[in-house]
Amino acid sequence: MGDVLVVGCGLIGTSVGMALTQAGWDVLLHDENPAMVGHAVRRGAGRPWESNETVQTVLVAVPPQVTARVLVGIQHLDVGRTYTHVASVQSQPQREVDALSPDPSVVIGGHPLAGRELSGPGAATADLFVGRPWALCPAPSAQHTALADVRRLVAAVGADVVELAAAAHDASVAVLSHLPQVASSALAAGLVTSVPVTESPGRLQLAGPGIVDTTRLAASDPDLWAQILELNAAEVAPVVTVLAERLTATAAALTALAGTPTPGDAAAAVAVLRDLLRDGNAGRVLVPVKRGFRSAAFAPVKVTVSDEPGRLAALLTDAGRAQVNVEDVHVEHVPGRPTGVIELLVAHADVGRLAAALAACGWSVDEQDGQS
């Protein structure tokens, strides 16, 4: 008997297989496309599943619209003791499992919050889930042994379990995951119709890290995300509406300022802009940069680094020699530029010590940000 059968050898399934294989698990792999299985095997994600082999846990990593159907189909083969999935939306698959499964009590819905804008087994990494939240959404009828099996799997890949109801999960990811995807895609789509850019494409050379960072999610798979948004439309629609209303108010303020407003109207319009930016500051503080810690708990040390192989690794090595724990790393760099800025987030008390140590090693440290 194997430890786990991963059904679906895309980014998530292959990453799970790689992580569990490195942890010593016996991982079996299956995909309707044999080429995907072969690629995942070559990445070290496990071995091909023979249909007569059984496992303790079956993990289904397929698009959300077919998650329940694939899971129930495998369950009818009596392959495993416990079944779980990684759908980005939980309520609809849970309803389908309850209606179709021969035993819904051994099915635990799950969702690792650790995806990338890339897809396929070639984009998989064994450390994709380390320190990341992994939502588990057991139904009230779920067996304790099934939940324990899935918790053990999540721990083995290095993720942190967040247990909550399916409806609460869907409401949360509507704000924290699905809204950012919509906003990023809308922003990037605007570049296609932007008059300054379309009339003079050379202006794109002015692109800095702001547009690079905020449009990263826009590179995501359109077909997959259309499914996710369709399945969670009831939760996503209200939060997109709120964002649209905020942007509409901002547009109105900017339009007023672009004309010839009275001093009072100009002051009111600027107040709208300032409120948006201040609320943005407050919201950013709430975003965790490390599990359990908000961004305000850390401060940045910015270092200008040349775009050469090994420079980022060297920087982190020197930071380690300074005995400073780097909580997170942000890279501000546009491809093709000779240099970039690496932002190391550390505890406030360590900012000055790290900045001094890196400067002593010859790094170009932004003294003002580094000492703040």
Secondary structure as UniProt FT lines:
FT   STRAND          2..7
FT   HELIX           11..22
FT   TURN            23..24
FT   STRAND          27..30
FT   HELIX           34..42
FT   TURN            43..44
FT   STRAND          47..48
FT   TURN            51..52
FT   STRAND          55..60
FT   HELIX           64..66
FT   HELIX           67..76
FT   TURN            77..78
FT   STRAND          80..85
FT   HELIX           91..100
FT   HELIX           104..106
FT   STRAND          107..112
FT   HELIX           121..123
FT   TURN            126..131
FT   STRAND          133..138
FT   TURN            140..141
FT   HELIX           144..156
FT   TURN            157..158
FT   STRAND          160..163
FT   HELIX           166..173
FT   HELIX           174..178
FT   HELIX           179..193
FT   HELIX           195..199
FT   HELIX           201..206
FT   HELIX           209..214
FT   HELIX           216..219
FT   HELIX           222..231
FT   HELIX           233..258
FT   HELIX           263..286
FT   STRAND          288..290
FT   TURN            291..292
FT   STRAND          293..294
FT   HELIX           295..297
FT   STRAND          298..306
FT   TURN            309..310
FT   HELIX           311..321
FT   TURN            322..323
FT   STRAND          328..332
FT   TURN            335..336
FT   STRAND          339..347
FT   HELIX           348..350
FT   HELIX           351..360
FT   TURN            361..362
FT   STRAND          364..365
FT   HELIX           367..370
//
